[in-house]
């Protein structure tokens, strides 16, 4: 754990905020999936993966 003291706090905060924002975006995209399919039809096979990954990232981001 002492190795985390060598990483600047701003970088750790940036990574945690990035994970949180990615989780929020993933959850919003999976919630409004029908709306986004019109412009991005290639994401149809990845719907379940997007929902799970978005939820996991959101939970991890909130936990951190």
C-alpha positions as CSV (number, residue, x, y, z in Angstrom):
1,X,0.0,0.0,0.0
2,X,2.9,2.4,0.5
3,X,3.5,2.3,-3.2
4,X,0.3,4.4,-3.7
5,X,2.0,7.2,-1.9
6,X,4.4,7.6,-4.9
7,X,1.4,8.2,-7.3
8,X,0.2,11.8,-7.2
9,X,-3.2,12.2,-5.6
10,X,-4.5,14.0,-8.7
11,X,-3.8,11.0,-10.9
12,X,-5.6,8.6,-8.5
13,X,-8.6,11.0,-8.4
14,X,-8.6,11.2,-12.2
15,X,-8.7,7.5,-12.5
16,X,-11.5,7.0,-10.0
17,X,-13.5,9.8,-11.6
18,X,-12.9,8.3,-15.0
19,X,-14.2,4.9,-13.8
20,X,-17.3,6.5,-12.2
21,X,-18.1,8.5,-15.4
22,X,-17.6,5.5,-17.6
23,X,-20.0,3.5,-15.4
24,X,-22.6,6.3,-15.5
25,X,-22.3,6.5,-19.3
26,X,-22.5,2.8,-19.7
27,X,-25.7,2.6,-17.5
28,X,-27.3,5.5,-19.4
29,X,-26.5,4.0,-22.8
30,X,-27.9,0.6,-21.7
31,X,-31.0,2.3,-20.2
32,X,-31.8,4.2,-23.4
33,X,-30.6,1.4,-25.6
34,X,-33.4,1.6,-28.1
35,X,-32.7,5.3,-28.7
36,X,-28.9,4.7,-29.4
37,X,-29.5,1.7,-31.7
38,X,-30.8,4.0,-34.4
39,X,-27.3,5.6,-34.8
40,X,-25.1,2.7,-33.7
41,X,-26.6,-0.6,-34.8
42,X,-23.3,-2.4,-34.3
43,X,-23.8,-2.4,-30.5
44,X,-26.8,-4.7,-30.6
45,X,-24.9,-7.9,-29.9
46,X,-23.1,-6.2,-27.0
47,X,-26.2,-5.0,-25.0
48,X,-25.8,-7.5,-22.1
49,X,-22.1,-6.9,-21.9
50,X,-22.6,-3.1,-21.9
51,X,-25.2,-3.4,-19.1
52,X,-23.0,-5.6,-16.9
53,X,-19.8,-3.6,-17.5
54,X,-21.6,-0.3,-16.9
55,X,-23.1,-1.5,-13.7
56,X,-19.7,-3.0,-12.4
57,X,-17.9,0.2,-13.3
58,X,-20.5,2.3,-11.6
59,X,-20.4,0.2,-8.4
60,X,-16.6,0.3,-8.3
61,X,-16.5,4.0,-9.0
62,X,-18.9,4.7,-6.2
63,X,-17.0,2.4,-3.8
64,X,-13.7,4.2,-4.5
